[in-house]
Amino acid sequence: MNQKKKHHYLAQTYLKGFCNPDGKVCVYLKDRPKNPWWAEPDTVAFENYYYSQPAPNGGHDNNLLEDFFSSLENLWPDILSKIQSKEPLGEHFKNLLSFIIMHRVRVPTARDAVETALAEAVRMTARLLNDRGELPAPPKGITFGYLDEHLVVSIDPHRSILAMADLAKGVGKIINAIGFEILENRTSEEFITTDNPVIYFDPIASLALIEPYNISRERMDIEFMFPIASRFLLWGHSIMKTRPDRHAPKYQETRDLEFVRRTNSLAVRFANRSIFSNEDRHQDLVERYGKRSPVLSTTHLQTSTGRGIHTKHVFGIRKPKPKWKGRES
């Protein structure tokens, strides 16, 4: 069997909706905001062996998940065609939601968060065992505090693949708590997208204080955005959750340039590392928000019964993950 190496975490069919007339997309990196370049969709938003999994008989299966996600991606051209023609989506809306959920749970932002949480759980366990006196004594002249401070924990990437199903259930709860509209952008500026295109947050917070993906489970106030193409956006909000047609989104036009700019600003803030556009005019915007991305913040807690961890997403500095040595491609 031909083993696939290049695994995309952003659908190539999706990125085509943000290409220029030459079929290329302008790529910005948060690390280098002043140096964008034009690229074909199949040459960006991928990692080698990103979905590689242990095979039952040994070795690794490099095709199963890549083929599964490709089957969902193949539905996108029909969905986009209906949207561009402003046709009722009908059953295609379920496919649209599946496509969106896929792009929330499989991207590096999500997988890195899972692996960060698992690494901190290992660290918490080590601290708990030390509290109980169940660890061997450290070498002479070295304290547990020193070992704890310098402990490097790497996580098998397969663990974050296994977490995708549970993450998808969580996103499904968010989707079920809101109603949707499809907005056609009729302004002079176009929507952009990123390597982390699914955006939702608590809209009560001011723009400067928004925290990615942190929703009050009591209030369940939610604003949701997903750039569909350079001229279309799926916009959702909890204020529309009581509409009988909330999952049969109506088409609306927006001529509000400030709304489009706000959407693009949020897109860049929610980006992990890469931003994609059919224009090369966003260097200043990328530079403004390029130093921070959605990352998982963890706080270790001591309790009356042991230890725990509190986690939440924040806009913070991306840190390189310790490389897992146990997987061979």
C-alpha positions in Angstrom: 0.0 0.0 0.0 1.2 3.5 -0.8 1.8 5.2 2.5 0.9 8.9 2.4 3.3 11.3 4.0 1.9 14.8 3.5 -1.1 15.1 5.8 -3.2 18.3 5.6 -4.9 19.8 8.6 -6.7 22.4 6.5 -8.6 21.2 3.5 -7.1 22.1 0.2 -10.7 22.4 -1.2 -11.4 24.9 1.5 -8.3 27.1 0.9 -9.3 27.4 -2.8 -12.1 29.8 -1.6 -9.4 32.2 -0.5 -7.3 32.1 -3.6 -6.6 34.9 -6.1 -7.6 34.4 -9.8 -4.3 32.6 -10.4 -5.3 29.9 -7.9 -2.8 30.9 -5.2 -3.3 32.1 -1.7 -1.2 34.7 0.1 0.4 33.1 3.2 1.4 35.1 6.3 3.2 33.7 9.3 2.8 35.2 12.7 6.5 34.6 13.2 7.3 36.7 10.0 4.4 39.0 9.4 6.3 41.3 6.9 7.2 38.4 4.6 4.1 36.9 3.0 4.3 34.7 -0.1 1.9 33.3 -2.7 1.4 29.5 -2.7 -0.9 26.8 -4.1 -3.2 25.3 -1.5 -1.6 21.8 -1.6 1.7 23.2 -0.5 0.6 24.7 2.8 -1.2 23.7 6.0 0.2 20.2 6.3 2.7 18.2 8.4 4.4 15.0 7.4 2.8 12.0 9.0 0.4 14.3 11.1 -2.2 11.5 11.3 0.1 8.6 11.6 -1.2 5.9 14.0 0.1 2.6 15.3 -1.0 -0.3 13.1 -2.5 -3.4 14.8 0.2 -5.6 13.3 3.1 -3.3 14.0 4.4 -0.3 12.1 2.2 2.7 11.4 -0.9 3.4 9.3 -0.3 6.7 7.5 -3.5 6.6 5.4 -6.6 5.8 7.5 -7.3 9.2 9.0 -5.9 11.2 6.0 -8.4 9.2 3.7 -11.2 9.7 6.2 -10.8 13.5 6.3 -10.3 13.6 2.6 -13.7 12.0 2.2 -15.3 14.9 4.2 -13.3 17.4 2.3 -14.7 16.1 -1.0 -18.1 17.3 0.1 -17.0 20.9 0.3 -17.2 22.0 -3.4 -20.9 21.2 -3.5 -21.5 23.0 -0.2 -19.6 26.0 -1.3 -21.4 26.1 -4.7 -24.8 26.1 -3.0 -23.7 28.9 -0.7 -22.3 31.0 -3.5 -25.6 30.6 -5.3 -27.5 31.3 -2.1 -29.5 28.1 -2.3 -31.1 26.5 0.8 -28.5 24.1 2.2 -31.0 21.5 3.5 -29.1 18.4 4.4 -25.9 20.0 3.3 -25.9 22.1 6.4 -25.1 18.9 8.4 -22.2 18.4 6.1 -21.1 22.0 6.7 -21.2 21.5 10.4 -19.2 18.3 10.2 -16.6 20.1 8.1 -16.4 22.8 10.7 -16.1 20.4 13.6 -13.3 18.6 11.7 -11.5 21.9 11.4 -11.8 22.6 15.1 -10.5 19.3 16.4 -7.8 18.3 14.0 -5.8 21.5 13.7 -2.5 22.0 15.7 -4.2 24.4 18.1 -6.4 21.7 19.3 -3.9 18.8 19.3 -1.2 21.0 21.0 -3.7 21.8 23.8 -4.5 18.2 24.4 -0.8 17.2 24.5 -0.1 20.2 26.9 -2.8 19.0 29.2 -1.5 15.4 29.2 2.0 16.6 29.8 0.9 18.6 32.8 -1.0 15.6 34.1 2.2 13.7 34.1 3.9 16.5 36.0 1.0 16.6 38.5 1.3 12.8 39.1 5.1 13.2 39.8 4.4 16.0 42.3 1.7 13.9 44.0 4.0 10.9 44.3 6.6 13.1 45.8 4.1 14.5 48.3 3.4 11.0 49.4 7.1 10.0 49.6 6.6 7.3 46.9 9.4 8.5 44.6 13.0 7.3 44.9 15.3 9.8 46.5 16.9 12.1 43.9 20.6 12.0 43.3 22.8 13.5 46.0 22.9 17.3 45.7 19.7 17.5 43.6 16.3 18.3 44.9 12.9 17.3 43.6 12.2 20.9 43.0 15.1 21.2 40.6 14.0 18.0 38.8 10.5 19.3 38.6 11.6 22.6 37.2 13.7 20.9 34.5 11.4 18.0 33.7 10.6 17.7 30.0 7.5 15.7 29.2 6.8 14.6 25.6 3.5 13.1 24.7 2.7 10.4 22.1 0.9 12.4 19.3 -1.4 9.4 19.0 -3.0 10.5 22.3 -4.2 13.8 20.7 -5.6 11.9 17.8 -7.6 9.7 20.2 -8.9 12.9 21.9 -10.6 14.2 18.7 -13.8 12.4 19.2 -14.3 13.9 22.7 -13.3 17.3 21.4 -15.9 17.0 18.7 -18.7 16.3 21.2 -17.7 19.5 23.0 -17.9 21.5 19.8 -21.3 19.9 19.1 -22.6 21.3 22.4 -21.5 24.8 21.4 -23.2 24.4 18.0 -26.4 23.2 19.5 -26.6 26.3 21.7 -26.6 28.8 18.9 -28.4 29.8 15.7 -26.7 30.7 12.4 -26.8 33.0 9.4 -24.7 33.0 6.3 -23.3 36.5 5.7 -22.3 37.7 2.2 -19.6 40.3 2.4 -20.5 43.3 0.2 -17.8 45.6 1.4 -14.5 46.6 -0.2 -12.5 44.2 2.0 -12.6 40.4 2.0 -12.7 37.8 4.7 -9.5 35.9 5.5 -8.9 32.5 7.1 -6.2 30.8 9.1 -4.8 27.4 10.2 -7.4 27.6 13.1 -10.5 28.8 11.3 -13.2 28.0 13.9 -13.8 30.9 16.2 -16.0 31.1 19.2 -16.0 33.1 22.5 -18.0 34.9 25.1 -19.3 38.1 23.4 -19.9 39.9 26.7 -16.2 40.4 27.0 -14.7 43.4 25.2 -12.6 42.7 22.2 -9.4 43.3 24.1 -10.4 40.9 26.9 -11.8 38.0 24.8 -10.4 34.6 25.7 -10.5 31.9 23.0 -13.1 29.2 23.4 -13.8 30.1 27.1 -17.6 30.1 27.5 -19.6 30.6 30.7 -21.4 27.3 31.1 -24.1 29.0 33.1 -24.9 31.9 30.7 -23.9 30.1 27.5 -23.5 33.4 25.7 -21.6 32.6 22.5 -20.5 34.3 19.3 -19.3 32.0 16.6 -17.5 32.6 13.3 -16.3 30.4 10.4 -15.0 32.1 7.2 -16.5 30.0 4.4 -14.7 31.9 1.5 -13.4 35.3 0.9 -17.0 36.7 0.5 -19.0 34.4 2.8 -19.0 33.8 6.6 -21.0 31.5 8.8 -21.9 33.6 11.8 -23.6 32.2 14.8 -24.8 33.6 18.1 -26.7 32.4 21.2 -29.3 35.2 20.8 -30.6 33.2 17.8 -30.8 29.9 19.6 -34.6 30.1 20.0 -35.3 30.6 16.3 -37.2 27.6 14.8 -34.9 27.9 11.7 -31.7 28.3 13.6 -30.1 25.3 11.8 -31.4 26.3 8.4 -29.4 29.5 8.1 -30.7 32.4 6.1 -28.6 34.4 3.8 -27.9 38.0 4.8 -25.7 40.7 3.3 -23.3 42.8 5.3 -22.1 46.2 4.1 -20.6 46.9 7.5 -16.9 47.4 7.0 -16.2 47.5 10.7 -17.8 44.1 11.1 -15.6 42.6 8.4 -12.5 44.2 9.9 -13.5 42.9 13.4 -13.9 39.4 11.9 -10.5 39.5 10.3 -8.9 40.8 13.5 -10.4 37.9 15.4 -9.3 35.5 12.7 -5.7 36.6 13.0 -5.9 36.4 16.8 -7.3 32.9 16.7 -4.7 31.8 14.2 -2.1 29.3 15.4 0.7 30.4 13.1 -0.6 30.9 9.5 -3.1 33.3 7.9 -4.4 32.9 4.3 -5.9 35.6 2.0 -6.4 36.4 -1.6 -4.7 39.7 -1.0 -1.3 40.8 0.2 -2.5 43.7 2.3 -2.6 42.3 5.8 1.0 42.6 7.1 0.1 45.3 9.7 -2.8 43.2 11.0 -0.7 40.1 11.3 2.1 42.0 13.0 -0.4 43.5 15.5 -1.6 40.1 16.7 1.4 38.0 15.7 3.0 37.5 19.1 0.1 35.6 20.6 -2.0 32.5 19.6 -4.6 30.4 21.4 -2.7 28.2 23.8 -3.6 26.2 26.9 -2.8 27.8 30.2 -2.5 25.4 33.1 -2.5 26.1 36.9 -1.5 23.4 39.4 -3.6 23.3 42.5 -3.1 21.6 45.9 -6.3 20.3 47.4 -7.4 18.7 50.7 -7.3 15.3 48.9 -4.2 15.7 46.7 -3.5 17.7 43.5 -5.4 19.0 40.5 -5.0 21.1 37.4 -7.1 24.0 36.1 -6.8 24.6 32.4 -8.2 27.3 30.0 -7.4 28.7 26.6 -5.7 32.1 26.6 -3.9 34.2 23.9 -0.3 33.5 24.7 3.1 32.7 23.3 3.3 29.5 21.3 6.1 27.2 22.7 7.7 24.3 20.8 6.5 20.9 21.9 9.1 18.4 23.1 9.6 16.0 20.3 8.2 12.5 20.8 10.8 10.0 20.0 8.7 6.9 20.0 7.2 7.2 16.5 8.9 6.1 13.4 7.4 7.1 10.1 
